[in-house]
Amino acid sequence: MKQAVAQGPRGCVVLMDSITRVEPQDAGSVVVSASHGGTSSGRFALEVPLALVFFNDAGVGKDGAGIAALAMLEQRRIPAACVAHTSARIGDVLDTWENGVVSFANASAVQAGISPGDRLAAAAVRYVGVLPS
């Protein structure tokens, strides 16, 4: 599944079950992925210049493997965050969008206003500048 769900002055929010679905036309978008935040996911996210990207923390895992993409992306100053695996199902972006709660954020994401404890959907639309109705 891949779907644009919000458009604002700072870009578009695109949902995708897997970060492997990211394409060149997603450049500049906020991508909400239901993939784990490991290094393989980080490599896909680095292929296209994204404004902000979200993953699932996958329970963090051994040596932080489930959130390793955050540091990879921070090296390029790309805002990235993960939602808690207890708040959203891995691989199910609709559940991530509806229920995801940010558990980890890299320094660039924090600087962009994304913080642990934020509801993912609210943080994403706030980032692109969608005004509440």
VMD Tcl script that builds the backbone (N, CA, C; Angstrom):
set m [mol new atoms 399]
animate dup $m
set s [atomselect $m all]
$s set {name element resname resid chain x y z} {
  {N N MET 1 A 0.845 -1.174 0.000}
  {CA C MET 1 A 0.000 0.000 0.000}
  {C C MET 1 A 0.891 1.239 0.000}
  {N N LYS 2 A 0.537 2.191 -0.825}
  {CA C LYS 2 A 1.225 3.478 -0.876}
  {C C LYS 2 A 0.178 4.537 -1.184}
  {N N GLN 3 A 0.140 5.589 -0.345}
  {CA C GLN 3 A -0.922 6.587 -0.491}
  {C C GLN 3 A -0.489 7.923 0.100}
  {N N ALA 4 A -0.754 9.001 -0.634}
  {CA C ALA 4 A -0.564 10.352 -0.101}
  {C C ALA 4 A -1.788 10.689 0.744}
  {N N VAL 5 A -1.558 11.230 1.947}
  {CA C VAL 5 A -2.674 11.508 2.853}
  {C C VAL 5 A -2.791 12.967 3.277}
  {N N ALA 6 A -1.771 13.761 3.045}
  {CA C ALA 6 A -1.826 15.171 3.440}
  {C C ALA 6 A -0.861 15.971 2.588}
  {N N GLN 7 A -1.275 17.193 2.277}
  {CA C GLN 7 A -0.431 18.108 1.510}
  {C C GLN 7 A -0.442 19.446 2.228}
  {N N GLY 8 A 0.726 20.014 2.397}
  {CA C GLY 8 A 0.840 21.313 3.037}
  {C C GLY 8 A 1.888 22.142 2.336}
  {N N PRO 9 A 2.114 23.352 2.800}
  {CA C PRO 9 A 3.101 24.219 2.162}
  {C C PRO 9 A 4.527 23.669 2.218}
  {N N ARG 10 A 4.805 22.761 3.176}
  {CA C ARG 10 A 6.148 22.190 3.290}
  {C C ARG 10 A 6.240 20.787 2.711}
  {N N GLY 11 A 5.238 20.362 1.932}
  {CA C GLY 11 A 5.333 19.059 1.281}
  {C C GLY 11 A 4.140 18.169 1.493}
  {N N CYS 12 A 4.356 16.908 1.151}
  {CA C CYS 12 A 3.314 15.892 1.135}
  {C C CYS 12 A 3.655 14.797 2.144}
  {N N VAL 13 A 2.634 14.199 2.755}
  {CA C VAL 13 A 2.822 13.037 3.617}
  {C C VAL 13 A 2.397 11.810 2.831}
  {N N VAL 14 A 3.322 10.871 2.681}
  {CA C VAL 14 A 3.079 9.651 1.917}
  {C C VAL 14 A 3.202 8.445 2.841}
  {N N LEU 15 A 2.179 7.607 2.846}
  {CA C LEU 15 A 2.192 6.377 3.630}
  {C C LEU 15 A 2.625 5.221 2.748}
  {N N MET 16 A 3.457 4.326 3.293}
  {CA C MET 16 A 3.823 3.105 2.574}
  {C C MET 16 A 4.100 2.002 3.580}
  {N N ASP 17 A 3.560 0.812 3.294}
  {CA C ASP 17 A 3.773 -0.324 4.193}
  {C C ASP 17 A 5.252 -0.649 4.338}
  {N N SER 18 A 6.009 -0.473 3.257}
  {CA C SER 18 A 7.429 -0.808 3.267}
  {C C SER 18 A 8.246 0.338 2.675}
  {N N ILE 19 A 9.367 0.650 3.305}
  {CA C ILE 19 A 10.253 1.700 2.788}
  {C C ILE 19 A 10.818 1.301 1.434}
  {N N THR 20 A 10.745 0.035 1.075}
  {CA C THR 20 A 11.223 -0.399 -0.239}
  {C C THR 20 A 10.386 0.196 -1.363}
  {N N ARG 21 A 9.243 0.771 -1.047}
  {CA C ARG 21 A 8.366 1.396 -2.043}
  {C C ARG 21 A 8.739 2.842 -2.343}
  {N N VAL 22 A 9.749 3.399 -1.648}
  {CA C VAL 22 A 10.138 4.781 -1.883}
  {C C VAL 22 A 10.706 4.924 -3.299}
  {N N GLU 23 A 10.298 5.994 -3.975}
  {CA C GLU 23 A 10.670 6.224 -5.372}
  {C C GLU 23 A 11.155 7.663 -5.538}
  {N N PRO 24 A 11.862 7.952 -6.634}
  {CA C PRO 24 A 12.355 9.315 -6.862}
  {C C PRO 24 A 11.277 10.392 -6.754}
  {N N GLN 25 A 10.046 10.099 -7.155}
  {CA C GLN 25 A 8.983 11.111 -7.076}
  {C C GLN 25 A 8.573 11.416 -5.631}
  {N N ASP 26 A 9.077 10.645 -4.664}
  {CA C ASP 26 A 8.804 10.920 -3.255}
  {C C ASP 26 A 9.783 11.933 -2.656}
  {N N ALA 27 A 10.733 12.395 -3.447}
  {CA C ALA 27 A 11.727 13.356 -2.963}
  {C C ALA 27 A 11.029 14.559 -2.338}
  {N N GLY 28 A 11.521 14.977 -1.182}
  {CA C GLY 28 A 10.960 16.126 -0.483}
  {C C GLY 28 A 9.733 15.823 0.344}
  {N N SER 29 A 9.281 14.583 0.340}
  {CA C SER 29 A 8.079 14.191 1.078}
  {C C SER 29 A 8.403 13.748 2.492}
  {N N VAL 30 A 7.370 13.739 3.317}
  {CA C VAL 30 A 7.414 13.076 4.611}
  {C C VAL 30 A 6.911 11.667 4.351}
  {N N VAL 31 A 7.759 10.680 4.569}
  {CA C VAL 31 A 7.380 9.289 4.324}
  {C C VAL 31 A 7.120 8.605 5.653}
  {N N VAL 32 A 5.922 8.053 5.772}
  {CA C VAL 32 A 5.551 7.244 6.929}
  {C C VAL 32 A 5.614 5.796 6.458}
  {N N SER 33 A 6.593 5.080 6.975}
  {CA C SER 33 A 6.837 3.699 6.604}
  {C C SER 33 A 6.493 2.809 7.782}
  {N N ALA 34 A 6.005 1.616 7.506}
  {CA C ALA 34 A 5.744 0.651 8.573}
  {C C ALA 34 A 6.874 -0.368 8.670}
  {N N SER 35 A 7.997 -0.069 8.025}
  {CA C SER 35 A 9.175 -0.927 8.094}
  {C C SER 35 A 9.908 -0.718 9.415}
  {N N HIS 36 A 10.704 -1.722 9.803}
  {CA C HIS 36 A 11.586 -1.556 10.963}
  {C C HIS 36 A 12.596 -0.457 10.643}
  {N N GLY 37 A 13.203 0.099 11.651}
  {CA C GLY 37 A 14.180 1.170 11.465}
  {C C GLY 37 A 15.616 0.679 11.451}
  {N N GLY 38 A 15.848 -0.498 10.903}
  {CA C GLY 38 A 17.194 -1.055 10.826}
  {C C GLY 38 A 18.005 -0.484 9.674}
  {N N THR 39 A 19.245 -0.946 9.546}
  {CA C THR 39 A 20.147 -0.398 8.532}
  {C C THR 39 A 19.663 -0.645 7.109}
  {N N SER 40 A 19.033 -1.796 6.851}
  {CA C SER 40 A 18.553 -2.038 5.486}
  {C C SER 40 A 17.480 -1.019 5.109}
  {N N SER 41 A 16.615 -0.670 6.037}
  {CA C SER 41 A 15.595 0.353 5.787}
  {C C SER 41 A 16.251 1.718 5.616}
  {N N GLY 42 A 17.265 1.979 6.414}
  {CA C GLY 42 A 17.985 3.243 6.305}
  {C C GLY 42 A 18.601 3.427 4.930}
  {N N ARG 43 A 19.141 2.349 4.361}
  {CA C ARG 43 A 19.735 2.446 3.021}
  {C C ARG 43 A 18.681 2.828 1.983}
  {N N PHE 44 A 17.489 2.252 2.069}
  {CA C PHE 44 A 16.419 2.639 1.131}
  {C C PHE 44 A 16.052 4.108 1.317}
  {N N ALA 45 A 15.957 4.559 2.557}
  {CA C ALA 45 A 15.590 5.957 2.827}
  {C C ALA 45 A 16.647 6.931 2.338}
  {N N LEU 46 A 17.889 6.502 2.273}
  {CA C LEU 46 A 18.964 7.375 1.783}
  {C C LEU 46 A 18.980 7.499 0.262}
  {N N GLU 47 A 18.282 6.614 -0.441}
  {CA C GLU 47 A 18.284 6.645 -1.907}
  {C C GLU 47 A 17.537 7.836 -2.484}
  {N N VAL 48 A 16.577 8.365 -1.744}
  {CA C VAL 48 A 15.748 9.477 -2.202}
  {C C VAL 48 A 15.825 10.571 -1.135}
  {N N PRO 49 A 16.071 11.821 -1.515}
  {CA C PRO 49 A 16.154 12.888 -0.498}
  {C C PRO 49 A 14.769 13.200 0.091}
  {N N LEU 50 A 14.517 12.650 1.267}
  {CA C LEU 50 A 13.234 12.830 1.941}
  {C C LEU 50 A 13.326 13.982 2.935}
  {N N ALA 51 A 12.186 14.617 3.187}
  {CA C ALA 51 A 12.135 15.702 4.172}
  {C C ALA 51 A 12.162 15.144 5.593}
  {N N LEU 52 A 11.498 14.017 5.789}
  {CA C LEU 52 A 11.353 13.384 7.098}
  {C C LEU 52 A 10.877 11.963 6.838}
  {N N VAL 53 A 11.347 11.015 7.646}
  {CA C VAL 53 A 10.915 9.632 7.463}
  {C C VAL 53 A 10.663 8.988 8.822}
  {N N PHE 54 A 9.621 8.174 8.869}
  {CA C PHE 54 A 9.243 7.436 10.076}
  {C C PHE 54 A 9.351 5.941 9.820}
  {N N PHE 55 A 9.759 5.208 10.861}
  {CA C PHE 55 A 9.835 3.752 10.853}
  {C C PHE 55 A 9.177 3.220 12.127}
  {N N ASN 56 A 9.185 1.876 12.272}
  {CA C ASN 56 A 8.768 1.210 13.496}
  {C C ASN 56 A 10.039 0.823 14.255}
  {N N ASP 57 A 10.065 0.999 15.568}
  {CA C ASP 57 A 11.282 0.691 16.324}
  {C C ASP 57 A 11.543 -0.803 16.482}
  {N N ALA 58 A 10.574 -1.645 16.110}
  {CA C ALA 58 A 10.721 -3.106 16.115}
  {C C ALA 58 A 11.230 -3.639 17.456}
  {N N GLY 59 A 10.891 -2.963 18.529}
  {CA C GLY 59 A 11.333 -3.403 19.846}
  {C C GLY 59 A 12.779 -3.048 20.137}
  {N N VAL 60 A 13.372 -2.224 19.315}
  {CA C VAL 60 A 14.747 -1.731 19.390}
  {C C VAL 60 A 15.758 -2.821 19.063}
  {N N GLY 61 A 15.635 -3.981 19.667}
  {CA C GLY 61 A 16.497 -5.107 19.324}
  {C C GLY 61 A 17.899 -5.030 19.895}
  {N N LYS 62 A 18.655 -6.065 19.600}
  {CA C LYS 62 A 20.032 -6.188 20.081}
  {C C LYS 62 A 20.884 -5.049 19.532}
  {N N ASP 63 A 21.616 -4.408 20.389}
  {CA C ASP 63 A 22.512 -3.309 20.015}
  {C C ASP 63 A 21.802 -2.198 19.255}
  {N N GLY 64 A 20.502 -2.023 19.499}
  {CA C GLY 64 A 19.753 -0.945 18.853}
  {C C GLY 64 A 19.495 -1.174 17.375}
  {N N ALA 65 A 19.544 -2.430 16.934}
  {CA C ALA 65 A 19.397 -2.749 15.502}
  {C C ALA 65 A 18.078 -2.245 14.919}
  {N N GLY 66 A 17.007 -2.206 15.705}
  {CA C GLY 66 A 15.706 -1.797 15.197}
  {C C GLY 66 A 15.562 -0.309 14.946}
  {N N ILE 67 A 16.540 0.480 15.429}
  {CA C ILE 67 A 16.479 1.933 15.227}
  {C C ILE 67 A 17.773 2.470 14.607}
  {N N ALA 68 A 18.592 1.597 14.079}
  {CA C ALA 68 A 19.904 1.985 13.535}
  {C C ALA 68 A 19.805 2.984 12.386}
  {N N ALA 69 A 18.705 2.986 11.652}
  {CA C ALA 69 A 18.538 3.931 10.539}
  {C C ALA 69 A 18.557 5.378 11.013}
  {N N LEU 70 A 18.139 5.629 12.241}
  {CA C LEU 70 A 18.094 7.007 12.733}
  {C C LEU 70 A 19.477 7.635 12.718}
  {N N ALA 71 A 20.482 6.901 13.171}
  {CA C ALA 71 A 21.855 7.425 13.172}
  {C C ALA 71 A 22.389 7.564 11.757}
  {N N MET 72 A 22.079 6.602 10.889}
  {CA C MET 72 A 22.513 6.668 9.490}
  {C C MET 72 A 21.988 7.937 8.838}
  {N N LEU 73 A 20.712 8.216 9.050}
  {CA C LEU 73 A 20.082 9.376 8.438}
  {C C LEU 73 A 20.579 10.672 9.077}
  {N N GLU 74 A 20.859 10.629 10.363}
  {CA C GLU 74 A 21.385 11.821 11.045}
  {C C GLU 74 A 22.729 12.235 10.448}
  {N N GLN 75 A 23.520 11.285 10.018}
  {CA C GLN 75 A 24.807 11.620 9.403}
  {C C GLN 75 A 24.632 12.520 8.192}
  {N N ARG 76 A 23.462 12.438 7.550}
  {CA C ARG 76 A 23.158 13.302 6.400}
  {C C ARG 76 A 22.169 14.404 6.765}
  {N N ARG 77 A 21.925 14.574 8.048}
  {CA C ARG 77 A 21.013 15.599 8.572}
  {C C ARG 77 A 19.580 15.421 8.067}
  {N N ILE 78 A 19.175 14.174 7.909}
  {CA C ILE 78 A 17.805 13.870 7.485}
  {C C ILE 78 A 16.991 13.531 8.730}
  {N N PRO 79 A 15.921 14.296 9.002}
  {CA C PRO 79 A 15.077 13.993 10.156}
  {C C PRO 79 A 14.441 12.605 10.023}
  {N N ALA 80 A 14.542 11.820 11.092}
  {CA C ALA 80 A 13.974 10.473 11.097}
  {C C ALA 80 A 13.538 10.122 12.509}
  {N N ALA 81 A 12.468 9.345 12.584}
  {CA C ALA 81 A 11.936 8.932 13.884}
  {C C ALA 81 A 11.333 7.544 13.754}
  {N N CYS 82 A 11.138 6.912 14.893}
  {CA C CYS 82 A 10.484 5.606 14.943}
  {C C CYS 82 A 9.271 5.694 15.853}
  {N N VAL 83 A 8.277 4.869 15.554}
  {CA C VAL 83 A 7.146 4.715 16.459}
  {C C VAL 83 A 7.357 3.454 17.284}
  {N N ALA 84 A 6.764 3.425 18.436}
  {CA C ALA 84 A 6.870 2.270 19.323}
  {C C ALA 84 A 6.187 1.055 18.704}
  {N N HIS 85 A 6.874 -0.074 18.778}
  {CA C HIS 85 A 6.285 -1.315 18.266}
  {C C HIS 85 A 5.035 -1.701 19.055}
  {N N THR 86 A 4.883 -1.169 20.247}
  {CA C THR 86 A 3.693 -1.436 21.055}
  {C C THR 86 A 2.516 -0.547 20.653}
  {N N SER 87 A 2.775 0.457 19.820}
  {CA C SER 87 A 1.703 1.369 19.403}
  {C C SER 87 A 1.193 1.073 18.001}
  {N N ALA 88 A 2.001 0.390 17.178}
  {CA C ALA 88 A 1.619 0.147 15.777}
  {C C ALA 88 A 2.263 -1.139 15.276}
  {N N ARG 89 A 1.523 -1.847 14.431}
  {CA C ARG 89 A 2.018 -3.103 13.868}
  {C C ARG 89 A 3.082 -2.848 12.812}
  {N N ILE 90 A 4.166 -3.592 12.886}
  {CA C ILE 90 A 5.203 -3.539 11.858}
  {C C ILE 90 A 4.589 -4.031 10.545}
  {N N GLY 91 A 4.832 -3.294 9.459}
  {CA C GLY 91 A 4.331 -3.687 8.146}
  {C C GLY 91 A 2.926 -3.204 7.825}
  {N N ASP 92 A 2.264 -2.532 8.753}
  {CA C ASP 92 A 0.879 -2.070 8.552}
  {C C ASP 92 A 0.846 -0.549 8.710}
  {N N VAL 93 A 0.998 0.153 7.586}
  {CA C VAL 93 A 1.109 1.612 7.660}
  {C C VAL 93 A -0.188 2.288 8.090}
  {N N LEU 94 A -1.342 1.699 7.799}
  {CA C LEU 94 A -2.585 2.319 8.269}
  {C C LEU 94 A -2.663 2.284 9.789}
  {N N ASP 95 A -2.250 1.173 10.388}
  {CA C ASP 95 A -2.206 1.101 11.840}
  {C C ASP 95 A -1.165 2.079 12.386}
  {N N THR 96 A -0.047 2.189 11.697}
  {CA C THR 96 A 0.998 3.133 12.087}
  {C C THR 96 A 0.464 4.551 12.049}
  {N N TRP 97 A -0.228 4.904 10.980}
  {CA C TRP 97 A -0.782 6.247 10.824}
  {C C TRP 97 A -1.829 6.543 11.895}
  {N N GLU 98 A -2.701 5.584 12.159}
  {CA C GLU 98 A -3.802 5.811 13.099}
  {C C GLU 98 A -3.376 5.734 14.567}
  {N N ASN 99 A -2.364 4.920 14.877}
  {CA C ASN 99 A -2.050 4.641 16.277}
  {C C ASN 99 A -0.602 4.882 16.689}
  {N N GLY 100 A 0.285 5.142 15.731}
  {CA C GLY 100 A 1.701 5.250 16.038}
  {C C GLY 100 A 2.037 6.400 16.970}
  {N N VAL 101 A 2.900 6.096 17.931}
  {CA C VAL 101 A 3.408 7.085 18.881}
  {C C VAL 101 A 4.932 7.074 18.764}
  {N N VAL 102 A 5.514 8.231 18.560}
  {CA C VAL 102 A 6.962 8.341 18.387}
  {C C VAL 102 A 7.669 7.869 19.660}
  {N N SER 103 A 8.639 6.964 19.463}
  {CA C SER 103 A 9.422 6.448 20.590}
  {C C SER 103 A 10.867 6.947 20.555}
  {N N PHE 104 A 11.404 7.177 19.363}
  {CA C PHE 104 A 12.775 7.633 19.187}
  {C C PHE 104 A 12.812 8.628 18.031}
  {N N ALA 105 A 13.683 9.622 18.137}
  {CA C ALA 105 A 13.866 10.608 17.065}
  {C C ALA 105 A 15.338 10.993 17.022}
  {N N ASN 106 A 15.871 11.160 15.817}
  {CA C ASN 106 A 17.256 11.618 15.727}
  {C C ASN 106 A 17.306 13.134 15.990}
  {N N ALA 107 A 18.501 13.672 16.122}
  {CA C ALA 107 A 18.652 15.094 16.469}
  {C C ALA 107 A 18.003 16.012 15.441}
  {N N SER 108 A 18.096 15.656 14.162}
  {CA C SER 108 A 17.476 16.490 13.114}
  {C C SER 108 A 15.963 16.498 13.233}
  {N N ALA 109 A 15.381 15.358 13.607}
  {CA C ALA 109 A 13.923 15.302 13.805}
  {C C ALA 109 A 13.514 16.139 15.009}
  {N N VAL 110 A 14.268 16.038 16.084}
  {CA C VAL 110 A 13.960 16.842 17.278}
  {C C VAL 110 A 14.037 18.324 16.941}
  {N N GLN 111 A 15.063 18.698 16.195}
  {CA C GLN 111 A 15.202 20.104 15.778}
  {C C GLN 111 A 14.018 20.531 14.909}
  {N N ALA 112 A 13.433 19.580 14.151}
  {CA C ALA 112 A 12.279 19.870 13.293}
  {C C ALA 112 A 10.960 19.812 14.055}
  {N N GLY 113 A 11.006 19.544 15.361}
  {CA C GLY 113 A 9.791 19.558 16.168}
  {C C GLY 113 A 9.155 18.209 16.408}
  {N N ILE 114 A 9.865 17.121 16.114}
  {CA C ILE 114 A 9.340 15.768 16.326}
  {C C ILE 114 A 9.954 15.236 17.617}
  {N N SER 115 A 9.118 14.805 18.562}
  {CA C SER 115 A 9.624 14.358 19.862}
  {C C SER 115 A 8.998 13.036 20.277}
  {N N PRO 116 A 9.745 12.217 21.031}
  {CA C PRO 116 A 9.137 11.022 21.607}
  {C C PRO 116 A 7.879 11.395 22.381}
  {N N GLY 117 A 6.861 10.575 22.214}
  {CA C GLY 117 A 5.564 10.842 22.831}
  {C C GLY 117 A 4.571 11.476 21.882}
  {N N ASP 118 A 5.050 12.068 20.788}
  {CA C ASP 118 A 4.145 12.663 19.792}
  {C C ASP 118 A 3.327 11.581 19.093}
  {N N ARG 119 A 2.085 11.898 18.786}
  {CA C ARG 119 A 1.293 11.037 17.897}
  {C C ARG 119 A 1.850 11.244 16.492}
  {N N LEU 120 A 2.181 10.172 15.806}
  {CA C LEU 120 A 2.819 10.270 14.494}
  {C C LEU 120 A 2.013 11.118 13.520}
  {N N ALA 121 A 0.731 10.841 13.366}
  {CA C ALA 121 A -0.080 11.561 12.373}
  {C C ALA 121 A -0.084 13.059 12.655}
  {N N ALA 122 A -0.253 13.443 13.901}
  {CA C ALA 122 A -0.270 14.860 14.255}
  {C C ALA 122 A 1.083 15.506 13.964}
  {N N ALA 123 A 2.172 14.799 14.284}
  {CA C ALA 123 A 3.512 15.337 14.046}
  {C C ALA 123 A 3.779 15.503 12.556}
  {N N ALA 124 A 3.363 14.536 11.752}
  {CA C ALA 124 A 3.605 14.586 10.306}
  {C C ALA 124 A 2.841 15.723 9.642}
  {N N VAL 125 A 1.567 15.884 9.968}
  {CA C VAL 125 A 0.806 16.972 9.329}
  {C C VAL 125 A 1.257 18.336 9.834}
  {N N ARG 126 A 1.659 18.396 11.102}
  {CA C ARG 126 A 2.209 19.648 11.634}
  {C C ARG 126 A 3.498 20.011 10.883}
  {N N TYR 127 A 4.328 19.026 10.614}
  {CA C TYR 127 A 5.588 19.262 9.919}
  {C C TYR 127 A 5.364 19.840 8.524}
  {N N VAL 128 A 4.388 19.311 7.773}
  {CA C VAL 128 A 4.159 19.829 6.411}
  {C C VAL 128 A 3.332 21.107 6.410}
  {N N GLY 129 A 2.811 21.495 7.562}
  {CA C GLY 129 A 2.104 22.771 7.654}
  {C C GLY 129 A 0.621 22.712 7.410}
  {N N VAL 130 A 0.037 21.531 7.577}
  {CA C VAL 130 A -1.417 21.433 7.441}
  {C C VAL 130 A -2.046 22.027 8.699}
  {N N LEU 131 A -2.958 22.964 8.512}
  {CA C LEU 131 A -3.612 23.599 9.644}
  {C C LEU 131 A -4.802 22.774 10.090}
  {N N PRO 132 A -5.019 22.658 11.410}
  {CA C PRO 132 A -6.186 21.917 11.895}
  {C C PRO 132 A -7.475 22.593 11.442}
  {N N SER 133 A -8.490 21.769 11.150}
  {CA C SER 133 A -9.777 22.343 10.695}
  {C C SER 133 A -10.706 22.602 11.849}
}
mol reanalyze $m
mol bondsrecalc $m
mol representation Tube
mol addrep $m
